[in-house]
Amino acid sequence: MNNNFLVKSVIVMVAILIMVPWFMFRYNTSPTSKEDSLVVFEVPENSTYSTLGSKLEESDLIRSEFYYKVLVRLMNPTKLEVCKYNLDKSMGTVKIIEVLERGCQSSSESVMLRVPEGRNLNQIAEIAANVTTNSKEDVMKVWTSDEFVDEVIEKYEFINNDVKNQNIIYSLEGYLFPSTYELLNENVSPRNIAFRMLDQMNVIYNRYKEDIDASGLSFHEVLTLASIVEYEAILDEDRPIVSGVFHNRLNIGMKFQSCATLGYALGEWKSVYSTADTKVDHPYNTYQNDNLPPGPGGMPGEASIKAALNPSDTNYLYFFANVCDTSDNKTYFSENYNEHNRKLRQFNFSC
């Protein structure tokens, strides 16, 4: 009896030793998503299959760089072309390696979606409609639906129920990362377009996660502030200083009084706003309301997100740009209201 028990125990242990690594291998080389999610993956010059591992994992195309490298050794692919590949999160590691080895098969049907920094959701929907078969209304219907927003919240760590604040105009405003994207063809769905842009925002989020955690702000608040910096700063070098002004105002309980938020509240962006404009009753009007508005007013780029997280250490509380002279990109900063007014009087805002 004891010998039989010992034999059975050994068999069970051997089975476990075999099965556990097998299941780990199967899981770590399986698709990262059950649903189709296209990623245009670029293989740069001097790349090898080994050096692509971290980039594939960062793009959420593979679960594990380690197991990817194990498969590369087992499959021993010999061909790798410098190219952009249409990969999908539903492929799995084996299929991805096979696609890379087949070489570049760039489709003449692909279209480019170019989204500049600072554009809002409506504007991006129009840009997407111009290069795809979707209408702007179709795109906005998907992007603003409760079902899609819930799906996005479930899928991504960086977005949560903060976007369901009843004062927010569009839940996904600020979260679709502005960049240039190669789409598979003009028939790509609004869901796919949004997921491409959200995937890139996920890359940015992970890049600055330590800074976000140390900032004392939620990522929603970071994007809200970054969207203001995106609008208010003309030059990249001014973004941390503009951010510093708003951090200083936030710290002392001073109203932001930002034209970026006022324009979003009015649905109209002007060179100069009237006193009547600044008195509009709207949650996004920071001339009337304290602190940050309910959410972003556009899609900030990486430079503005970085500036929101790393403001310059200054005593500035005021700034303005010479909006009537497009050749003057300088932003003028002041520590107090009297200094601010003196600088303003130097310019004739007659535009």
BELSULLIN-V173228 format. One record per pair of residues at least 24 apart in sequence whose ideal C-beta (glycine too) atoms are under 8 Angstrom apart, sorted by the first residue. I is the first residue (numbers start at 1). J is the second residue. If there is no record, write none. Layout:
<<I;J> <I;J>>
This chain:
<<25;67> <25;70> <27;63> <28;63> <28;64> <28;66> <28;67> <28;93> <29;62> <29;63> <29;64> <29;67> <29;68> <29;71> <29;92> <29;93> <29;94> <30;63> <30;92> <30;93> <31;89> <31;90> <31;91> <31;92> <32;60> <32;61> <32;62> <32;63> <32;89> <33;60> <33;89> <33;90> <34;90> <35;89> <35;90> <36;88> <36;89> <36;90> <36;192> <37;88> <37;89> <37;90> <37;192> <37;195> <37;199> <38;86> <38;87> <38;88> <38;183> <38;184> <38;188> <38;192> <38;196> <39;86> <39;87> <39;88> <39;89> <39;196> <39;199> <40;84> <40;85> <40;86> <40;87> <40;181> <40;182> <40;183> <41;84> <41;85> <41;86> <41;87> <42;83> <42;84> <42;85> <43;80> <43;81> <43;82> <43;83> <43;84> <43;85> <43;100> <44;82> <45;82> <47;80> <47;82> <48;80> <49;77> <49;80> <49;97> <49;100> <52;100> <56;96> <58;203> <58;206> <59;87> <59;199> <59;203> <60;89> <60;199> <60;202> <61;87> <61;89> <61;91> <61;96> <62;93> <62;96> <63;93> <67;93> <68;93> <68;97> <71;97> <72;97> <77;101> <79;103> <84;182> <86;110> <86;184> <107;184> <107;185> <109;184> <109;185> <109;186> <110;182> <110;183> <110;184> <110;185> <111;182> <111;183> <111;185> <111;186> <111;188> <112;180> <112;181> <112;182> <112;183> <113;180> <113;181> <113;182> <113;183> <113;193> <114;180> <114;181> <115;176> <115;178> <115;179> <115;180> <115;181> <115;197> <115;299> <116;178> <117;178> <117;230> <117;299> <117;300> <117;301> <117;303> <117;304> <118;178> <118;227> <118;230> <118;231> <118;298> <118;299> <118;300> <118;301> <119;178> <119;298> <119;299> <120;170> <120;173> <120;264> <120;297> <120;298> <120;299> <121;170> <121;172> <121;173> <121;176> <121;299> <122;170> <124;176> <124;178> <124;299> <128;190> <128;193> <131;183> <131;186> <132;183> <132;186> <132;187> <132;188> <132;193> <133;186> <133;187> <134;189> <134;190> <138;190> <139;190> <139;193> <141;190> <142;189> <142;190> <142;191> <142;194> <143;170> <143;172> <143;190> <143;194> <144;170> <144;171> <144;172> <148;191> <148;194> <152;194> <152;198> <155;198> <156;198> <156;201> <156;202> <157;202> <157;205> <158;201> <158;202> <158;205> <158;219> <159;198> <159;219> <159;220> <160;220> <162;218> <162;220> <162;295> <163;220> <163;295> <165;294> <165;295> <167;283> <167;284> <167;294> <167;295> <168;294> <168;295> <169;264> <169;284> <169;295> <173;295> <173;296> <173;297> <173;298> <173;299> <174;223> <174;224> <174;226> <174;227> <174;295> <174;296> <174;297> <174;298> <174;299> <174;300> <175;201> <175;223> <175;296> <175;299> <176;201> <176;299> <177;201> <177;204> <177;299> <178;299> <178;300> <178;301> <204;302> <204;305> <208;305> <208;306> <208;309> <211;306> <211;309> <211;310> <212;309> <215;309> <217;308> <220;295> <221;292> <222;305> <222;308> <222;309> <223;295> <223;296> <223;300> <223;305> <223;308> <224;292> <224;293> <224;294> <224;295> <224;296> <224;297> <225;292> <225;308> <226;296> <226;300> <226;304> <226;305> <226;307> <226;308> <227;260> <227;296> <227;297> <227;298> <227;299> <227;300> <227;304> <228;256> <228;258> <228;260> <228;261> <228;297> <229;300> <229;304> <229;307> <229;308> <230;260> <230;298> <230;299> <230;300> <230;301> <230;304> <231;258> <231;259> <231;260> <231;263> <231;297> <231;298> <232;258> <232;259> <232;260> <232;319> <232;321> <232;331> <233;304> <233;307> <233;331> <234;321> <234;329> <234;330> <234;331> <235;329> <235;330> <235;331> <236;303> <238;331> <239;303> <239;304> <239;306> <239;307> <240;307> <240;310> <240;311> <240;312> <241;311> <241;312> <241;314> <241;316> <241;319> <241;331> <241;333> <242;307> <242;319> <242;331> <243;307> <243;308> <243;310> <243;311> <243;312> <244;311> <244;312> <244;313> <244;314> <244;316> <245;314> <245;316> <245;317> <245;318> <245;319> <245;333> <246;311> <247;311> <248;314> <248;315> <248;316> <248;317> <249;317> <250;291> <250;292> <253;290> <254;317> <255;286> <255;287> <255;288> <255;289> <255;290> <256;286> <256;291> <256;292> <256;293> <257;286> <257;287> <258;286> <260;297> <260;298> <261;285> <261;286> <261;293> <261;297> <262;286> <262;287> <263;297> <264;293> <264;297> <264;298> <271;323> <271;324> <271;351> <272;323> <272;324> <272;349> <272;351> <320;344> <322;347> <323;349> <323;351> <324;348> <324;349> <324;350> <324;351>>
